Amino acid sequence: MSWQLGSTVEKGIQPVLPAEGVTQGDTLGSWMYCVGTMKFLRGLSVLLRDTDLLRCFIDDTNVGADFDTMLQVIKYVLDEGPKYGYHLKFTKGSYLLGCCGRDIAVRRKQQLIDIGLRSDIIHLHPNDVPDGMRASAAKSFGVKMVGTYIGDPSYIRAQLQIKLEELNDEKEHIIDFPDPQVRNLMFRWCFCQKIVYLQRTTSPSLLAEFVSAYDCMKREIFCSLLNGIYTADSVPPELWKRACLNIGDGGLGYRSVYDVSFSAYAASLMQCSGLLEKTFPSFQASIGSVHTSTQHCGGVLENFKECLQFIGEHNGGIQASVEYIGTLIQKDRANA
């Protein structure tokens, strides 16, 4: 294997010295940032109720509350934020107005514009716009939060389509790489992991077409390693199934992307069940009776039921899965 790295290697590896900001992997810098902004965030949390949302990942801050509270939050950030390096940009981000009726929605949007927010980052709920505009409003009613998409299903699907285009570019670069050994390693260790986070945070019902297209890209890369013997459409299903098995099981470690969607989402939901309890009271209790409960919690339990059904069918029965989930909940409560 040969690499062309230019004259840098001859002179030795040169360091890159950042003058400001936080370097990836610099845990001390992140810790100092969090400590420095703690007083600001505590003041922000005072404005919010127990049912409101305040979630921060380093400098990625997200707030969910009723309209009057949000106005207080914006005023607080404008007044106190600059003291801690927070400068609210009125041209970035997204403000999603909850469903409140067309007249109220228009009035509230104007209030936000009067504060200084740019009109195109304020999104009205699709039910609060004229019928002819609902489709386009639905596609824009959403936001990317900590690496995943939330909002109207039309928005999520549109963003997933954009993500597919990005993945397709990466697929082409991998296929074009001349060394098949390195190509295989990039495929297995990089490309095959690309959508796991989306699978943990997005309902499988919204991911179906996305996962199918992504799996087709994986088969294209696999076929490129076989010197064109097969195409993505003609590769035998049994061969591809075996290639997705773990290496220890005689496969190539490419993973079955369909199986991961259900298990990843169910695992993520269980991990976040305590937080979901704030929005949907008795959520954890409802999980144990997911197949008989009438509380759908905004569709979350319906998604979870679908995941359990799939896992149960591949794990010796759905009832065993429900009982195991119930055991996990009890342990979680005991440790709380």
Sequence and secondary structure as in RCSB ss.txt:
>XXXX:A:sequence
MSWQLGSTVEKGIQPVLPAEGVTQGDTLGSWMYCVGTMKFLRGLSVLLRDTDLLRCFIDDTNVGADFDTMLQVIK
YVLDEGPKYGYHLKFTKGSYLLGCCGRDIAVRRKQQLIDIGLRSDIIHLHPNDVPDGMRASAAKSFGVKMVGTYI
GDPSYIRAQLQIKLEELNDEKEHIIDFPDPQVRNLMFRWCFCQKIVYLQRTTSPSLLAEFVSAYDCMKREIFCSL
LNGIYTADSVPPELWKRACLNIGDGGLGYRSVYDVSFSAYAASLMQCSGLLEKTFPSFQASIGSVHTSTQHCGGV
LENFKECLQFIGEHNGGIQASVEYIGTLIQKDRANA
>XXXX:A:secstr
     TTHHHH        SS  TT HHHHHHHHHHHHHHHHHHHHTS TTSEEEEETTEEEEE  HHHHHHHHH
HHHHHGGGGT    TTSS EE     HHHHHHHHHHHHHHT  GGGEE  GGGS GGGHHHHHHHSEEEETTEEE
E HHHHHHHHHHHHHHHHHHHHHHHH S HHHHHHHHHHTGGGTTHHHHHHS HHHHHHHHHHHHHHHHHHHHHT
TTTSS TTTS HHHHHHHTS GGGTS S   HHHHHHHHHHHHHHHTHHHHHHHSTTHHHHHHTTTT    GGGH
HHHHHHHHHHHHHTTT HHHHHHHHHHHHHHHHHH 
